[in-house]
Amino acid sequence: MQEVSADAPNRRMKDPECIAFLQWALPRLQLRWPGYRKVRRQVCKRVDRRMRALGLGSVEAYRARLDANPEEWAVLDDLTRITVSRFFRERDVFTYLCETVLPELHALAAPQPIRVWSAGCGGGEEAYTLAIAAHQQRIPVRILGTDWDERQLVRAHEARYSTGSLKELPAQWRASAFEQQGEELLLLRELRANVELLRQDIRRNMPAGPFHLILCRYLAFTYFDGPLQRKVAEGLLSRTVRNGFVALGKHESWPVDVSGLVETQPGLRVYGDRRPDRG
């Protein structure tokens, strides 16, 4: 049985200790340290709280617990999840998606709705951004948002947001798509009607598809290690319709050893399907 340290409630993990711990633990979860460097303090605080809840007074004691209790790795895996999202995040990317990609896909899919998948949808901000854009242009869409974090999915279902999460959204969209409820803004019900939310871990399961547009931004290609990135990329590609699109974050890149997609606008990390026709 793990000995409980008397000073555990007052012990705080120092930054160098956390860095060393994450560099040891993340590869065992198929995650990569460089992706966590700038956001490590968010994870460190969670790990620190977990250690104190367990009555453990040192990082070494927590490592020993991980070695002795394999189920603790699943707890740590949940603690590593980063949830940062907002409407119209990276304005130039979403301007391109809304003004160019959606109309192009509408022409491709008509008269059927465009099928969109937002992988790692968090609180629903990016999925709902596209729902608003499609509604503005009268383009029919069916959007699926998936995430493993139940708390984020609750936020997405409620569709209530602070003004800060909408700061990049065009002002006219804020005025027409939301209603004020206290200090929060509630997305209108009709703009949620074509958005489905599902709890799913992209590392283990993906929706069947196919999709005309997939958003996988600041998830797999930031935090996952190389082999897992390739596995996810192959899964995304196989679920993209011919001439469809996959959008990553601007600071991410599609794996060079998974062919079939070409960046359509330099620097935006929006990739178009350019696989040769079968047959």
C-alpha positions, 0 to 999 in steps of 0.5 A, a space after each residue: 500500500 502506498 505510504 501517505 506523506 504528512 505534508 502531501 496536502 501542502 506539497 506543490 509540484 514545481 515546474 522542473 518536476 512537472 516537465 520531467 514527469 511529462 517527458 516520462 509519462 506522455 510517450 507512454 500515452 502515445 502523446 508528444 512533449 513538444 505539443 504540451 510545452 506551452 500548455 503544460 501548466 494546465 496539465 501540471 495543475 491537474 496532476 498536482 491536484 490528483 497527487 494531493 487527492 491521493 495523499 501523495 507527497 512527491 512526483 516519485 510517489 505518483 510514478 510508483 502508483 502508475 507503475 503499481 496501478 495500471 488503471 491510473 494511466 487512464 486517469 492521467 490520460 484524462 488529465 492531459 486533455 487540452 480544451 481551448 476553443 472559440 468561435 471563428 478561431 483563426 479568422 483567416 482560416 474560417 473566412 476561407 472555409 465559410 466563403 470558399 470551401 462551403 460554397 464549393 462543397 455545396 456545388 459538389 453535394 447538391 441537392 444533398 446537405 454537406 456532411 461535416 465532422 468536427 473531431 475534438 469539438 470541445 464546447 462546440 464552437 467550431 461546429 457551430 461556427 460552420 452551422 451559422 455560416 451555412 445558415 447565412 448562405 442557405 447551404 444545407 449541412 449536417 454536422 457531427 461533433 465528437 469529443 471524449 470530454 463529457 464536460 465539454 460535450 455538456 457545454 456544447 449541448 447547452 450552447 451557452 458561451 461567454 462574450 470572450 469565446 465569440 470575440 472573433 466572430 463577425 459582429 453581425 453573426 453575433 447579433 443574429 445567431 445568439 440571444 442574451 441570457 444573463 451574462 452569457 449568449 445562447 445560440 439560437 435553437 434553429 442553428 443547433 438543429 443540424 448539429 449532432 454531438 457524440 462522445 468518442 475518442 478519435 484514437 480508438 473510434 471514428 464515425 463511419 462517414 464519409 464527410 465532405 469536410 473534416 475539422 481536426 484542429 489542435 488535437 491529433 497533429 499537436 498532441 499525438 506522437 508520430 505513429 498515432 498521427 499517421 493512424 489518425 490521418 489515414 482514418 481521416 483520409 478514408 472518411 473524406 469524400 472525393 474532392 472533399 477537405 480536411 482542415 487542421 490548425 495553422 500550426 499543424 501539418 498533415 503527415 508527409 507519409 500519408 498521401 492524397 491531400 494537398 494544401 489549397 491555400 498556403 499557410 491555412 492548413 486546409 487540405 483538399 483531396 487530390 487522390 486520383 480517381 479509382 477505376 
